[in-house]
């Protein structure tokens, strides 16, 4: 019997009582980790399940009913000045001491490959067992005692890659859908904004224009043209989402100028500007949409976690690894791998296909 099989047998014989899932990456990465929590709770209904994330992505897991408690820390690189960085390190030390005293049975390094920094965190916390991927046979002096070789022979989705970490626990198969849960107060605020619009149509389309990578950014004049055409064809209402701020900000570039340009071209249409300074605002706003149009990125994975049908634009990203998981979607990726080469007519055709596919398998998107 191999080492991995022996570990699986050992875990199955003894019911685990506590898990700490560690994921310190970006918004989309953490959203694709949520199937792991769903499966853990289903397989171990009486276990105590916790998560350790960072301040940037924690809203992805807030309100998740499968998680007993969410722990998070601020990354020093996100803090301004030496005092802010020193405070971040001090708060992280206090958190590590607290987690160490909780004596977890298992820490799961929930990333699709070997993560030395997550392993370092787990080592300081000292769970009884650490489950994680190895990298080229390197297990950092065997601190990963339930090690999974990273030996995928063909491209798989991020959700699938993370879900494989549950195999030693006897959990296999296809990951369930991703899940994100909006904050109740933010939902009420977003609904209040919608009530003031007096919109007649029942179809609301969310349009998210921001993208971190330049190859994922669709031109503003095409967003405006698409909104005009979708309104003419479907009498739709629109929530226009973007990351607020100046595009010259080196740390957090925003899209205020691009949003303003789009708004000026659609000012006669039912379009509600919805800048999202905080992640909970974006989750709440997306939850009120019937469908979402966006580029590959964190907002796309949040929309998938909310169960929304998605028309998504892909540039220099792997569609196999990052497509919306578990929801109806139409993905457009031009041969040039530059979103700017997608035409308005292609986007309009993509939305029509999304509407057709979605109506065949679920609730109707009105026309």
PyMOL commands that set and color helices and strands:
alter all, ss='L'
color gray80, all
select helices_A, chain A and resi 3-13+27-31+34-43+58-60+76-78+81-101+116-125+158-169+184-195+214-216+220-234+256-265+279-287+298-305+319-322+339-341+344-361
alter helices_A, ss='H'
color red, helices_A
select strands_A, chain A and resi 18-22+48-54+69-73+106-109+129-134+146-149+204-208+237-242+271-275+291-295+309-313+329-332
alter strands_A, ss='S'
color yellow, strands_A
deselect
rebuild
show_as cartoon
